[in-house]
């Protein structure tokens, strides 16, 4: 069979982009298929624009925290902002990064095939747009189609008064009162943005606990610092049964309560974009929308791989990048795997939340299954010299480790620059490091990283 490409990647998000660059570096003739904007959700509607909004709103919050600034000997006058200018900053950031991404693909010789990509049989990718329908033969194929916001039944979107994060990043207007459905990463970050800019927020969580993805100790302090201290009303254990757009937005809750608000952001998770991909043409089926892969990122169909949100492993941009590189390595017979335990995650609230490895309940379950004990240590920013000097003492670092061997199992941080601090812990877990060895590492003083140093030094493994 004559091939047009060594590798065709369907989807040009962060994962597909990373795989393409790695593939051309490995000498593979590579094409990437994209029907929309290059960069996928992360660059265009997710990570990047939301962080630009958080940067601006965070500065507004800081300048309006008059009592906090007085601790540093600073007094400021009235703080105002231009919503349109903030939104424009986010838009320009997206344009810059999308342009850089596109240029990097073109510069290195990756062909960009514009259209909707799908499988059309063994070693075949179909690319369709409004004017063309083309078939390409490839030795190997990577599916990197990403995900979209999940909207539960009963919720009607209009994109203006009831919307998802896709529309929220545009910051078209500032509602006086907004309801946010969901208390995960997206819900927390947008509650941070809206409260900083002056909106009243009500958070609705269907599960019995807020922030269910986080370690319980972190969720508890985050509830106090990020929600209660900002007068965010929370409704826990109730479902938004029906949401009707309009002025006002009508929200019918499962407990019978009815809310009337100016706007509603639906942040109830994401679903994979694997529909109409032609999976059946190569004998594949999706499980709840997700494509099953082995530890090589290979599907059960020969020469077909899948990465990123389409696999449902860890729906994070940097996970997709790692999976894309691993897939290319395996295509090149270099036998790579992704270590999911050592992949960090973060919510870029003010202050930030980050974690890597197991939560305490997860570690307890693993300990019970494998017959060992775990221990935990908490170290607080209020005792950290740098945090005290910066008057940023909210939060803690929590480590979880095996009592017998001292192996580090999980690290959870809430506090200033938590998203940067977590990388040290991610590196340690990747090496399966032990707390007694980590305690010997000398940290610079005064630094925020000493909050981890203190935790390591206080850990007392039995082995």
N, C-alpha and C positions, 0 to 999 in steps of 0.2 A: 504493500500500500504506500502510495506517495502522500506525504504529509505537507500541509501548508505551514504548520508550526510544530515545534517541539512541545509547546505548552500554550493552551488558551485558558485564560482566567475569566470566569463570568462574574463580573462585579468589580468596580473600581473604588471600593471603600478603602479604609486604612489597611485591612487585611490583604485585599487583592493587590493594592499598590505595593505593599511590602513584599509580597510573594513575587510580583513581577520584577522588581528591582533585584531581588536575590537570584531570580532565574537568569536574567541577562548577565549578571556577574558570574554565574556558573556556566555561561556559554550556551544557554538555551535560546533558540529563536522563539520569541514570546509575543503574544497579543493579549490585550485585555478588552473585554466587552462591557460597555456601559450605556444604558439608555437615558440616564439622567446626568446630573452634574458629577464630575470626578470628585472623589473624596468621601462619598457616601454620607451616612448619617452623621458620623463624628465631625467631619469638617463643616458640613453644610447646615445641619439642624441639631447637632448634639453637643459633644464635648467642647468644641472650639467657640461657637457663638455664646453658649451658656457661660463659659469661663470669662469671656469678655464682659458680659453683663454682670457677672459676679465681681469682677475687678472694679467696675465703675460703682456698682451699688455698695460694695464693701467700703470704698473710700467715702461715699456719702454717709454711711453708718458711722464710720470712724470720726468724721468731722462733726457729726451731730452729737457724738457722745461727749458732751461738754465736761461732765464730771471726770470722765476717764482721762481726757486730755489735761485737765487741771493737775492730775497726779504727776504729769510730766512737766508741769510748769508752762503749759500752753493754753492760751485763750484765743478763740476764734469767734468771728461774728456769725451772722445768719448764713446758713448753707443752702444754696439753691442748685438746681440741676436742670438740664435740658433733656427731656426724655428722648426726643428725636436725635439729639447728638449722641446719646448713649447707644441707641439702636444703630446709628450710623457707624459708630466705632466697632460694634460687633460685626456689622456687614462688611466693613473694610478689612477686618481681621480675616474673615472667611474668604474674601476675594484674594487676599495676599497668599494665604496658605493653599487655596485651591490652585492658584496660578503656579506656585512653587511646585506643587505635586504634579501638575500637568507637564510643566517644563522638564522635570526630572525624568518622567517617562519618555518624553520625546527625545531628550538629549541622549539617553542611553539606548535608544533604538527599539523601544517597546511600541508595537503598533496598537493604536487605539481604534477599536471597531465600534462605531456608534450604532446603537440599536438595542433591541431586547434580545438577550442571549438565552438559549435553551439547548438541551440535549436533543439530538436527532438520530440516536443510534450510536453504536460503538465508534469511539474516536471521532465523533462528529458534533460540531456545534452549529446551530442555526442562529443567524443574526438577522432580525427583522426590524425595519423602521417603516415610515409611511410610504417610502418609495422603493425600497429594496428588500429582497429576501435572499440571503446568501448562506451557503454552507461552507464550513471550513473543516478540514481534517487536521487532527492534532494527535500526537503520540500520547499526551496526557492532558487532562482537564481538571481544573480546580473550580469548585463552586464556592463563591464568596459573595452571596447575594444579600447578606445582612438581615435586618429586621425592621419592623414598623411598630408604632405604639399600639398596644392592645386596648380596645374599647369594649367594656363589658356590655352585655345585652341591657337594653333599657336606657342607655345613654345616647342622646342625640347630639351630634356635633354640628355647629354652624361655622366653626373656624374663627368666630369673632367673640361671642360671649361664652361659648362652651368649646374648648379647644384642648389639644394635646401640646406637648413640648415642641412639636414641629412648628406650630403657630406661635407659641409662647415666646420663642427666642426673638421674634420680630418686635416685641414690645410696642405693638401698635397703639396701646392706650394703657392708662393706669386705673384700674377699677378701685373704687373706694373700699369695697368689700369683695374678696375673692375666696371661694372655697377651693381647696386642693384635695383631690381624691387620691389617696395613697401617700404613705410615709416612707417610701424608699429614697434612693439617691435623688431622683428627679424631683419628687415632692419636696424634700428637704431643701435642695438648692433653690428651687423657685420660691419657696416660702422665705428664704433668706433674701432673695432679690426683692420680692414685693414688700416685705416689711421694712427693708432699708429705704425703699422709695416712698413709703408712707401708706401703703394699703393695709387694711385689716384682713387677717387671714383666719379661716377656719379649716382645720385639717381633719379629714375623714378617713379612718382606717378600718377596713372590714375585719381584719384579724383581731385577736384579743389583746395584742400588745403593739405598741408603736415601734416603728423601726425594726421589724422582725428579722431583717438580714444581719443586724449588728449583734455583737456580744451583749448580753443583758446589762453588764456594768456600764458599757459605753452608751447603750440606749438610755439608761437611767439618767446619766449625767447630761446627755444630749437633750433629753426632754426638758430638763431644768434650764439649761443654758440657751438652747436654740428655740424652745417653744414657750415655756412658762414665763421666762424673763421678758419675752417680747409680746406677752399677752395674746399668744395664738391659742385660740379655742380648739380643743381636740375632742373628737367624737370617735371612740374606740369600740370595736366589736359591733359596728353597725355598717350596713352596706348602702351605698347609693343605688336604690332600686330603680329610680327613674330620674332623668335629668332632662329638662326641657329648656332650650335656649330662649332668649328673649330679654325683655327689660321689665321686670327682673327675671333672672334665671330661677327656675323652680326646681328644687331638689327634694325628692321624696325619699326619705330614709326607711330602712327596713324596720325600725322600731316605731314607725308611724309619724315621726316628726317631719315637718316640712320647712325647708329653709328657702328664703328669698334673698338672693345675693346678686351682685352686679356682674360677676363672671365666675366661671368654674374651669379649673385646669384639671384634666384627667391624666393622672400619672400612675396608672395601674399595671405597669410592666410593658413588655414588648413581646411580639410574636415573630417567628422567622418568616422571611419572604421566600418560600420554596414552592409556592403554587405555580402551576403552568410552566414548570421547568423541564418537562419532558423526562422526568425521572423514570417513568415506566418504559421508555424506549431502551433503557439499559438495565432493566430489571430491578430498579430501586423503588422503595416506598418510603414515605416519611412517617415518622412516629410522632404524632401530635404536632406535625409540621417540621420537626427536626430531622435532619439527615444523620443517621448513625455512622460513626467512623471508629476505626480502631486507634491504637496509640500512635500509628504512623500517619494519621489523618486520612487514611484510605477508606473508601466505602467498599461495599461488597461487590461493586461493579469494577471490572478490571480497568485500570488507568484513569479512574475517576476519584478525585479527592474532594473533601469539603472542609471549610474552615469558617471561623467566626461565629456570628450569631446563628447561622444556619445549622450549626451543630448543637447549640444549646449547652455547651460545656461551661463556659463563663462568659456572659454577654458583656464583654469589655473590649474596647478598641485595642488595647495592648495585648490582650489574649489572642485576638484575631491576627495581629502581626506575628506573634510567636508561632501560632499554628501555621501561618502562611510560609514562614521560613522553614518550619519542620517539614511541611508537605514537599517543598522544593528539595530539601535535603534528601528526603526519601525517594523522590523521583530520580535523584542523582545517585541512588544506592549508597547514601551515607548514613542511614539508620539513625534518625533523630526522633526524640520524643519531647513532649511538652510536660513540664513539671507544674501541674496546676496548684499544688500546695504552696509553692513559693511565688505565686503571682499576686501582687498587692492590689488593693482596691481603695478608692478614696471618694469621699463626698466633699466638695470644695465649698463648704459652708464657712461661716466666720464665727468661731474657729472651726478648723477642718476636722474631719474624721477619717481615719485610715486603718486598714487592717491587712494582715496576711496570715495564712494558715487557718487553723481551726478555732472556732469559738469555744468557750468553756463547755456548753452542752454537747457540742460535737466531740470534743476531746474526752469528755466523760463517757460518751457512748463507745468511743474507740477503746478507751481503757477497760471498760467492762467486757468488751468483746475479746480483747487480747490479754486480759488478766494483768494489768499493771495499774499503778496509781498516778494521778497527776497532782501538780501543785501550781499555785498562782501567786504572783507578786504584783502589787500595784504601786506605782510611783507617781506622785502628783506634781503638776507644774507649779503649784504654789510653793514648793520647796526648791525649785530650780532657779539658780542665780540669774541666768539670762532672762527667763520669763519674768522674774521679779523686776529686773532692771527695765524691761519693756512694758511693765504693767499689763501683762497678758498671762494671767495665772490660772485661767479656767482650764480644767481638763486633767487628764491622767494618761499614763501608759500602763498597760497590763500585759504581762507575759504569762504564758501557759507552757508548762514543761513536764516531761516525764520525771517522776520522783526517783525512779531507780537509776536511770542513766543520765538525767539532766538534759536530754534532747529537747530543743526548743520546738514546740508544736504550734504556737500561735502568738501573735503580737497584735494588740489593739490600742490605738492611740486616738485621743481626742484632745486637740490643743493647737496652739499656734504652729504653723508649718508642719502639721502632721503628715501631709502628703509627701513631703520631702524626707522626713525622719523615717518613714516606714521602709524606705529602700534598704537601709542598713539591716533591718530585720528580715526583709525578703532575701537578701544575700545570705544571711545566716541560716535561714531555713533551707535555702537551696543547697547549702553545704551540709545540711543536717547537723548543724553545730550544737554544742552543748553549752549550757549556761555557765558552767565552771570555766570553760575556755573563753567565752565571750567576756567574762568578768575580768580577764587579764588584759583586755584591749584598753589602751589609754585613750580617753576622749579629751579633746581640747577643752580648756576651761577659760571663761564661762561660755558654754554652748547649750542649746536646747537638747542636743543629743545625750547630754548627761542624765536626762530623765530615763533613758534606756540603760545607761551605765549603772545607775543606782539600782534599777530593778535586777539586772544581772548579778550585781554584787550581793544583793539580799537573798538571792535564790540559794536554796540549800538542798541539792540532790543527795540522795542516800548513797549512790554508787561511787 
